[in-house]
Amino acid sequence: MRIAEVNRKTAETDISLKLCLDGGECKVDTGVGFLDHMLELFARHGRFGLELTCNGDLRVDAHHTTEDIAICLGTAFRKAAGDCRGIRRYGDIILPMDESLILCAVDFGGRAYLGFDLPVRAKKVGDFDTELVEEFMRAFVSNAAVNIHLRKLAGTNTHHIIEGAFKALSRCLSAALSVDPAAAGEIPSTKGVL
């Protein structure tokens, strides 16, 4: 099983995270209801095991909590993938979520890049600042060393657009990290390393 544990403690957050790429339970407690919801559906739709607790400086806002969780999650994905031997490397989807339609493409190829075009109408969903979605994605990309393009093709409801993005990303990561039987354990790159 491809598993990674990450612990990170700063003056702003204290995070404990365990990720299994091949399934398992999901227990998430970030102190931010909407973020918990996004991470729970992320784990479910990607079929990842995820155990996560975060004590953050929520008296300020959810920025540090959101960004630091993404740092830890990205780090865990990179660690759990190891040398990436035998993975498919790429994943893509066009995912409907009610009236919204989200395009996502992933290359788990060792180079960080975020193409982010996910405009939303509302500045908040519940108490969650919607601008933190891009902060989450940027921190995740940088620490997972992954190339992600996320684009809204349609949609008006902010909750649906963001939820569609998290679902699409998890499905793409699951596809990219799935084992390709035809690859015979090879690194999916002409360089021989990812």
Beta strands, then each sheet from edge to edge (+ up, - down):
strand 1: 3-9
strand 2: 13-20
strand 3: 26-29
strand 4: 49-56
strand 5: 90-97
strand 6: 100-107
strand 7: 113-117
strand 8: 124-125
strand 9: 128-129
strand 10: 147-154
sheet 1: 1+ 2- 4+ 3+
sheet 2: 5+ 6- 10+ 7+
sheet 3: 8+ 9-
end
